[in-house]
Amino acid sequence: MKLPVRGQVGFTHGIGFRPELAKLPPDFDRQQWRQRYHLNEQDTVLVFAAELSKRKNQAQLIEALPHLDVNVKLLLLGDGPMKQQYETLAKQLNVAQRVIFAGYQSQITPFLALADIAVSSSKQEGLPVNIMEALAFNLPVIASNIRGHQDLIKPEINGFLYKTNDQLVEQINLLSNQPTPFKDADIQELLAQFSLEHVKQELAQLYRQVGITTEP
């Protein structure tokens, strides 16, 4: 069916995220999961779930580690063409013991629950689901200042956006040395805009504006 053109463009908050799916296994034990990856309660764990690639730019996170407290650990979930290069980089910078290459994981919720901060160093993104999943767990997020991240992260409310390496280091240090300054209610209020139910309502409103009913 051809839709009428009204000379206007409508927008929705993405394709819809289902935060209720961000659930933990019933037998999840945070301490046991951290011990599995040789992490103790004094460690600040950064987590990034993404393909190990140039576009995701994990090198920037690895290169930040020498400028951070030794208790800051980086947990990378995913495989990809840059894995060997990133492992070599970590060794060259003497931070190999602080970078955990956990490989591809079909279920990332336990890793989000064991982590303290979600990070993303991507050079390009659409609307990243991994960030929405982290927010569903009330994790503070530190992400590169690019489209996609800008849609999800509101600085000082649910995370930080950085442009330079120095800003990345400063923001990680800030969150790793004090309790998160963000309120869970604020994080969830922003995330709710991207929920499947909210996006369906937005789509229905757009259809009504062009004279199409969504009722059966």
N, C-alpha and C positions, 0 to 999 in steps of 0.2 A: 504494500500500500504506500502510495506517495504521500508524504506529509506536506501540509501547506507551509509555505514560507512566509514569515511575518517580518523579516528584516531584523530579527533580534536573535541573540545567542543566549541560551540558558546554561547554567552550570549546576552540577551536583558535586557532592563531596566524594568523588571516586566511585568505585563499583560496589562499595559496601563491605564493611568488616564485621565479623561476628565475634565480639569479645567473649561471648559465653563459651566459645570453643577453646579459649586459652585456659585450659584446666590442667591441673597437676594429677599424676597418677595417685590413686588413693593411698598407696604405701610410701609416698615420697617423704624422704628424710633429708633435710638440707645439709645437715652435718655429714651424713654418710656420702652424699653426692660430692661435697667439697673434698672430703678425704679421698674419694676415688681419683680425684685429679690433683692430689697432694696440695690442697689448699687448706689453710687454717683460718680461724675466725679473725685473725689480725690482718689478713690479706684483703685488699680492695680489688675486686674482680671486675674487669672490663669485659663485656661480651659483645661480639659482632658475628651475626649469622649471615654469611654471604659467600658466594663463589670466590675462591682465591684468584683474583684477576687484577689486571692493571686498572680496569675501570673502578673496581671496588677499593683499590689503593690501600690495601692493608699495610704496605710499606711505611706509610706515614705514621701509623699507630706504633709499629715496631720501633721506628726511629725516635719516637717520643719517650720510650721507656727509660733510656739512660738519664733523662732529665726529670724523672719522677722518683718518688720514694720506692725503695727496694721491695716494699710490700705490695706494690701495684702489679697485678698480674693481668695478662691479656689472654682471653679465651676466644679462639677463632673457630667457628663452626663452619665447615664446608670444605670442599675439595676444589681443585681447579688448576689451570696451567701454570700458575705462579707459585705453587706450593714449595717446590724445591728452592726457588730463588728466595722466597721469604724465610725458609728455614736457614739458608746460608746467611742471609742478612742478619738474622737473630744471633747466629754464632759470631759473626764478624763484630757485632756491637756488644758482645758478651752479655746478652740478655736471653739466651736460649732457654735457661731455666725458668724464665718468667713468661714465656710464650707457650701456650698450650694449643697444639693443633689437634683438635678433637675430631676432625673429619666430618663427612656428611652425616647429618642426624635427621631422621624422619620426624622426630618429636623434639622440639626445642624448649618446651615449657620448663622442664627440670633445670635446664641451663640458665634460663632467665631467672628462675627462682633462687638459684645458688649465687647469682651475680649481684653486684652492687650498682653498677652503672652500665647502661647500654651505649655503645658508640657506633658511629658510622663515618667512614672516611671516603665514601663514594665520590667520584668525580661527576657522576650523572645518575639521576634516578627518575622514576615515574612517581608513583605513590607507594613507598616501600612498606610492605606488609611486616617486615621484621621490626620496623620501628613501632608500628601499631601494636604488635604483639608485646613488645617491651613495655609500652605505655599501659597495656591492659594489666600488667603486673606492677604498675606504679613505679617502674624503674625510671630514674632521671636519665635523660638522654643528652649526649653530646654528639653533635653531628656537623658535618661540613655544610657551609652556607650555600646550598644549591636548591634549585627547584625540587619539589617533592619533600625534602626536609623542611623547607620553609612553610609548606602547607601544614605540616604536622607539629612542628616545634615552635612554640611561642616563648621566646627568651624571657627568663625570670619567672615563668609560670609552670612549664613542664620540662624545661631543659635549656640547653645553650646551643648556639650556632657559632662556628668558628670559621675564620678566613685564613689564618696564618698558623704556622707550627707553634709559635709562641702562645697564641690564644688557646690552642688545643691543650698545651701543657698547663697553662694557667687554669683553665676550666677543670681539667682532671684533678689538679692539685686542690682546687677549691672544694670539689665534691668529695674527695677522698679524705680530707682533713676535718670535715664537719658533717653533722647530720644533714640530709637533704633539705634544702630550703623550700622545696615545692610541696604543696598540699595535695594529698591524694584526691580530694574532691575536685580540685581544679584540673588535675590531670584527666580524670574521668569525664568531666564536663566537656573538655575539648575533644576527647576521643569519641564521645557520643555523637558528635556531628558526622563522624565517618561510619557509624554503625549501619548495618544493612537496613534496619527498620527506618532510620532517618533518611537514608538515600532513597528508599522506596517512596517515602512521603514527598521528597523533593521531585522525583520523577513524575509522580501523580500530579503534582502542582503544575509542572511544565506541560504535561499532556492537556490539562484543563485549560491552560492559557491558549493553546492552539485548537481547542475545540474537540479534543479526543477524550472520551471517557475510558477509564480503566475498570469500570464495573462490568461484570459478566452480563 
